[in-house]
Amino acid sequence: MVKDIDRQIIGDFRAAGVDFVTSVPCKQLAGVIEVLDQTSDILHVPSNKEDEGMGLCAGAYMGGMRPAIFMQNTALGVVVNTLATLIQFYQIPLPMLISYRGELGEPVACQVEMALHTKAILDQMHIQTYHFHKPEDAQELPAILAHTQMSKKPVAILTDASFWRAAT
């Protein structure tokens, strides 16, 4: 089900000039991905794995596009090497819209383990992190996307279950 917040998020990405997005399947991000698929001026290339998606984003950036990746925090451990040796090393501005699974209200117990490590991993990698708990937090998205381009660094935008529940 598409919500206003899904349209707002994609609208903000479009307004920031993002023209390439890769994503992996995610129940929390399903509405955003649905709106993305209906947006003709953003090329959406689904990925099987997050590290593969980061490679696609690097290629898109080196080809003159502005990429983003939509993913779950549960795969953050898989992308550490790709983030450090590709995205950060080549100073690729990469907004990462990340569903932050494992917090209060999470129905799947195994998701909790990665939630315990997500922020620490991002902090250790010196990746700026913004955590959206309520729909109003998304008002920061345009500034976050502009900052990402200016700094030429990846940024993590964590969206937890309370954010998506409140947006219904």
C-alpha positions as CSV (number, residue, x, y, z in Angstrom):
1,M,0.0,0.0,0.0
2,V,1.5,3.3,-1.1
3,K,1.4,6.1,1.5
4,D,2.0,9.8,1.3
5,I,5.3,9.3,3.0
6,D,6.4,7.0,0.2
7,R,5.6,9.6,-2.4
8,Q,7.3,12.3,-0.3
9,I,10.5,10.2,0.0
10,I,10.7,9.5,-3.7
11,G,9.9,13.1,-4.4
12,D,12.8,14.3,-2.2
13,F,15.2,11.9,-4.0
14,R,14.0,13.2,-7.4
15,A,14.4,16.8,-6.3
16,A,17.9,16.1,-5.1
17,G,18.8,14.8,-8.6
18,V,19.0,11.1,-7.7
19,D,18.5,9.3,-11.0
20,F,19.6,5.8,-10.2
21,V,18.4,3.6,-7.3
22,T,19.0,0.0,-6.6
23,S,17.1,-1.9,-3.9
24,V,16.7,-5.3,-2.3
25,P,13.3,-6.6,-1.3
26,C,12.1,-5.3,2.0
27,K,8.6,-5.3,3.5
28,Q,9.0,-2.0,5.2
29,L,10.3,-0.3,2.1
30,A,7.8,-1.9,-0.3
31,G,5.7,1.2,-0.7
32,V,8.7,3.4,-1.4
33,I,9.9,0.8,-4.0
34,E,6.4,0.7,-5.5
35,V,6.4,4.5,-6.0
36,L,10.0,4.3,-7.3
37,D,8.9,1.8,-9.9
38,Q,6.3,4.3,-11.1
39,T,8.8,7.1,-11.4
40,S,10.1,7.4,-15.0
41,D,13.0,9.8,-14.3
42,I,14.8,7.5,-11.8
43,L,16.3,4.3,-13.1
44,H,15.5,1.5,-10.7
45,V,17.7,-1.7,-10.9
46,P,16.7,-4.2,-8.2
47,S,19.6,-6.2,-6.7
48,N,19.9,-9.6,-5.2
49,K,22.3,-8.5,-2.5
50,E,23.3,-5.2,-0.9
51,D,27.0,-5.5,-1.8
52,E,26.0,-6.1,-5.5
53,G,23.8,-3.0,-5.2
54,M,26.7,-0.9,-4.0
55,G,28.7,-2.0,-7.0
56,L,25.9,-1.0,-9.3
57,C,25.7,2.4,-7.5
58,A,29.5,2.9,-7.9
59,G,29.2,2.2,-11.6
60,A,26.2,4.5,-12.0
61,Y,28.1,7.3,-10.2
62,M,31.2,6.8,-12.3
63,G,28.9,6.9,-15.4
64,G,27.7,10.4,-14.4
65,M,24.5,9.5,-12.4
66,R,23.5,10.2,-8.8
67,P,22.8,6.9,-7.1
68,A,21.1,5.7,-4.0
69,I,20.5,2.3,-2.4
70,F,17.4,1.1,-0.5
71,M,18.2,-1.8,1.9
72,Q,17.8,-3.4,5.3
73,N,20.2,-2.9,8.2
74,T,20.4,-6.7,8.5
75,A,22.8,-6.8,5.5
76,L,25.0,-4.0,6.8
77,G,27.6,-6.6,7.9
78,V,27.8,-7.9,4.3
79,V,28.6,-4.5,2.8
80,V,31.3,-3.2,5.2
81,N,34.1,-4.1,2.8
82,T,32.3,-2.6,-0.2
83,L,31.5,0.5,1.7
84,A,35.2,1.0,2.8
85,T,37.1,0.0,-0.3
86,L,34.7,1.2,-3.0
87,I,32.2,3.8,-1.8
88,Q,34.3,5.6,0.7
89,F,37.7,5.2,-1.0
90,Y,36.3,6.7,-4.3
91,Q,34.3,9.4,-2.4
92,I,31.0,8.4,-3.8
93,P,28.1,10.3,-2.3
94,L,25.7,7.5,-1.6
95,P,22.4,8.0,0.3
96,M,21.4,4.7,1.9
97,L,17.7,4.5,2.8
98,I,17.8,1.7,5.4
99,S,14.9,0.0,7.0
100,Y,16.1,-0.4,10.6
101,R,14.8,-3.8,11.6
102,G,15.0,-5.2,15.1
103,E,13.8,-2.3,17.2
104,L,10.6,-2.0,19.3
105,G,7.7,-3.5,17.5
106,E,9.9,-5.9,15.4
107,P,7.9,-9.1,14.9
108,V,10.9,-11.2,13.7
109,A,13.3,-12.2,16.6
110,C,16.4,-12.8,14.4
111,Q,16.3,-9.1,13.2
112,V,17.1,-7.9,16.7
113,E,20.7,-9.1,16.6
114,M,21.8,-6.9,13.8
115,A,19.9,-3.9,15.3
116,L,22.3,-4.2,18.2
117,H,25.3,-3.6,15.9
118,T,24.0,-1.3,13.2
119,K,24.8,2.1,14.7
120,A,28.1,0.9,16.0
121,I,29.2,-0.3,12.6
122,L,28.1,2.9,10.9
123,D,29.9,4.9,13.6
124,Q,33.1,2.9,13.3
125,M,33.1,3.5,9.6
126,H,32.5,7.3,10.2
127,I,29.2,7.3,8.2
128,Q,26.8,10.0,9.2
129,T,23.6,8.4,10.4
130,Y,20.1,9.9,10.7
131,H,17.4,8.0,12.4
132,F,13.7,8.6,11.4
133,H,11.3,7.5,14.2
134,K,8.3,9.6,13.1
135,P,7.0,10.8,9.7
136,E,8.0,14.4,10.6
137,D,11.6,13.3,10.7
138,A,11.5,12.9,7.0
139,Q,11.4,16.7,6.6
140,E,15.2,16.5,7.1
141,L,15.6,14.3,4.0
142,P,16.2,17.1,1.4
143,A,19.0,18.6,3.6
144,I,20.5,15.1,4.2
145,L,20.6,14.4,0.5
146,A,22.2,17.8,-0.3
147,H,24.8,17.2,2.4
148,T,25.6,13.8,1.0
149,Q,26.3,15.3,-2.5
150,M,28.4,18.2,-1.0
151,S,30.5,16.0,1.2
152,K,30.9,13.2,-1.3
153,K,30.3,10.6,1.4
154,P,27.8,7.9,2.0
155,V,25.1,8.6,4.5
156,A,22.7,6.2,6.4
157,I,19.0,7.1,6.8
158,L,17.6,4.6,9.2
159,T,13.8,4.2,9.1
160,D,12.5,2.1,12.0
161,A,9.2,0.3,12.4
162,S,7.7,3.1,14.4
163,F,8.4,5.5,11.5
164,W,6.5,3.2,9.0
165,R,3.7,2.5,11.4
166,A,3.1,6.2,12.1
167,A,3.1,6.9,8.4
168,T,0.0,4.8,7.7
